[in-house]
């Protein structure tokens, strides 16, 4: 069941904030319909394009939102009536909550501000469904957008890793400096007198017959040759030569273990396999992976750098306004238990330290705000 409270407000006539009733643990069932007037006539709200709801709740927590935690649009406009959905955070604790609704145009200029109070009666039964706490969906959305951008880069990097694994680690094969890979098949051409390539049995025989002498390593002793057959002796502890199967096995067994970031690498017949890095397994990173990771870190750092902390101090004018020290900052929320803010460059300061939120007119203020760099 939806319960809607009716209040009237006039742009030209300032009155004490009106009070409505609610019950603790109300969740998305409370509406406040504000009938807006301009010197007694229905107000024209056609220029309103953005709305923000700010509240200081009975237990001192703060809510700043344009959609509720249930994903519902917080404010709707029909003619001169502005209907506000009270987020569950406002009704989480019994007592009086001070609420301010701000109307903005496309340039984020303030068109109207409507303060009212919500008297939350304690619920006799503790359902425990709504925990009291701060709720900032506007700031959370900014952080979510940044995270999604970084996650997209990670997903792209994972796709590259999967592709490398499909290729079996082969990125290219060259012969004498020329690429010979075609459709992942390394094609080695036959050698000719003008072109590098593999040797046929006939070519190998001709080469063997052309050999006059062969030495092994740095040894001065030449290898024996019978007919067209060159004899390579077996290697010993004192003599160079070819290795037998038993000797290869002994060398392979001499490698006890190799690890990457604590994970043992697989070893087949003495060959240590270095795996490609993935999101869940350590391994060797490609140049593309390193570049993507570096770019993602730089993008995230730059995006988070758009959030700034701004010091606001001075005296408000007769309308409760004060200028930001930097017009290129869009204010998000006040870091103060005494004041709340609305507007963009010319802030309107609301005193929320009392039971009723009122404009801080001709008041000395000194507090900080969270802002977002424009452009």
Secondary structure, 3 states (H helix, E strand, C coil): CCEEEEEEEECCECCCCEEEEEECCCCCCEEEEEEEEECCEECCCCCCCEEEEEEECCCCCEEEECECCCCCECEEEECCEEEEECCCCCCCCCEEEEEEEEEECCCCCEEEEEEEEEEEECCCCCCCCCCCCCEEHHHHHHHHHHHHHHHHHHHHHHHHHHHHHHCCCCCCCEECCEECEECCEECCCECCCCCCCECCHHHHHHHHHHCCCCECCCCCCECCEECCEECCCECCCCCCCECCHHHHHHHHHHCCCCEECCEECCEECCEECCCECCCCCCCECCHHHHHHHHHHHHHHHHHHCCEEEEEEEEECCCCCEEECCCCCEEEEEEECCCEEEECCCEEEEEECCCCCCEECCCCEEEEEEEEEECC
